[in-house]
């Protein structure tokens, strides 16, 4: 007899038509159908047939028994651009997860070092004070050098100005002395700023270490 592909005249199912009615309609057209295919077109319409039209093969579709039982589901084939987009998202998620794990590992390591290094809180304080004492000594030395250099520069500049006021040529070595003193002043003032910043960082670091030690120490003690 006449055998035609059902997708040549597909049965359409809207939201008010049951699946059973659609399946029966397909079976009525083709009594030999042993397996049905269900697919959705670009307008959201559901179709049933004994084979899927070529233009919908890469879309999501299902194979059903004549009793409308799904036996196989074929996912949609994603466009290359969409696959790449999803891969980038997955890559970012993996990188974020790895970064988070690395942060956790680093925190664990820091906690272990803290507990292995110090037995009591006073040990942390003693270590902090020793570090700060060294920096404070360096700061005091820099301040003395700066004060001395500023005094020498003021004196040398005054002599230079006095010579100029008298119409006397200023010796090259006096000009060079002022230049050298200004360079040293800039260097020592920057050194002092660096040491002040270092001192503040150390104070903050040890403050965090003490706070963390107060949390970890009881936990470590409870392990014994």
N, C-alpha and C positions, 0 to 999 in steps of 0.2 A: 504494500500500500504506500500511500504518500507519506514520507517521513521528512519533516521539516524541523530545523533547529528552533527551539523555543525562543531563543533570544531574538529571532526575527520578528516575533510578536510577543514581547515579554509581558508577563503578568505584573502589574504594578499594585503595590499595597500601600495605602495611606494609613494614618494612625487609627482610623475607624474600621479597618478591615483586619480580621484575625489572621494569624499565621496559618491556621488550619485551612481556612477558606482559600488562601493563596496556593497552598500546596495541592489541595484538591483540584484547583483550577488547572494547575500545571499537569497533574496526572490525567486529568480529563482530556487535555490536548494530546498528551503523549503517554499512552498506556504502557509503553515499554521502558519508561524512565525508572532506573533502579537507584539512582543517586541524583539529588538535586543540588543546585548551587544557589546561594543567596548572596547578593551584592547590593551595594547602595550607590546610586549615581550621584553626579555633582550637585543635584538639587535636593538630595536627601531622600529620594524615593527608593524604597526597598523593592528589589526584583528577585524573582525566582525563575530558574530555568534548568534545562538539562546540561547546559554549558554556559560559561561566562563569555560575554563579548570581549574581543581582544583589547579594546580600549580600557577595560576595567580589570584586566588581569593583574596589574601591579597594585591595585587597590585592595583593601581588606575584603575578604570574602570567606564564606563558610560552605562546607559540604554537609548535606543533611540526608537522612534516610527518608523514604516516603512518609514515615510517621513524624517527620519534622524534628528528629533527634540529630543534634550536631555531632558529626563523627570526626570532622577535621576543620580547624580554623587556620586560615592563611593570613598572616599579618600583612599590612600594606608595605610596599617597598618605598622607602623614603628617598626623596631626591638627594642628589649628591650634596647640594648646599645645606640641606637640613641635617644630613649625617655629619657633615663637618661642623655645623653649629653645635650639635649635641656633643660631639667629641670635644670641642673646646670647653663647653660647660663642664663635662666630666673631668677634663684635665684640670680646670680651675678648682673643682671640688677636691680632686686628689691632692693638688698642691696645698690647698687650705688645710686639709686634714693632716698632711705631712708636716706643715708648719706648726700646727697645733700640737702634734705629737712631739715634735722637736722641742717646743717650748716646755711641754710637760717633762720631757726627759732632762732638759737643762735645769728646771726647777728642782727635780728630784736629786740631781747631782749636786746642786748648790746646798740643798738641805743636808745631804750626806756629808759634804765637806765641812759644813758648819758644825755638825754634831761630832764628827771625827776630830775636829781641830780644837774645840773648846769643851771643857767639862762643866764649868760654871759660868754664870753671867759675868762675874767679876774678871774672868780671864779675857772676855771680849772687851771689857772696859779698859783693862790694862793694855791690851794690844792697840786699842784705839788711841789711848793717851800717848803711847810711845810714838805712834805714827804722827800724831798731831804735834808732839813736842819737837820732832825733827823739822816739820814744816814751819812752825812758829819761829824756830831758831833761824831758818833761812829767810823768813820774812823780816825779822829784826835786823839781820845783816844787810839785807837789801835796802831797808829804810835808812840805815846809817850811811851806807854808800851813797844813796840818793841825796841825803842831807849834805854830806861832805862835797859831793860834786856840784850841787847847786850853789853852795857857798863859794867854791873855787871859781865857778863860772861867773857868778855875780861880780866877784873881785876882778877877774881877768877882763870881763866886758867893761868894767868901770875904768880900768887902766887904758884899754883901747880907746874908749871915748875921750878920756882925758888927753891922750896923745893927739887925737884928731882935732880936739878943740884948740890945742896949742899949735896946730899946723904941722905937727911932726908926723912923718911917715911911720905907720905901724909896722913893726917887724913881722915877718911872715910866720915865725914860730908862735907869736902870740895869737894870731888869727887861727893857726892850726890847732892851738891849745883849746880855744873856744869851740871849734868844730868837733874836736875829739870828745870834749866834755859833754856836748849836746848829744852826740851819738851814744855815749855811755849812759847818759841819763835816760834816753829813750829805751835802751836795752834793759836797764835795771828796773824801770817802771813797768815794762811789759813782763819782766820776770816776776815782779811783785804781784801783778794782776793774776798771772798764771798760778802762783802759789796760793793766793787767796781763793781762787776758783777750785784748786785741788783740795784745799782744806775743807771747803764747804762740801765737796763731793764725798770726802772721807767721812765727815760728820754724818751726812745723809746715809751713806753706805752702812756705817756701823749702827746707826739708829734702826735701820731696817733689819740688820742682823740680830740686834738685841730683841726687837719685837718678834722676829721669827723664832729665835731661840726660846723665848718664853712660851711659844705655842708648841714647839717640837719637843722640848725637854721632858714635859710630863708624859708625852706619848711614848718617848723612848724608854722612860723609866717603867712604864706599864708593861713593856715587852718582857721585862725580866721576871 
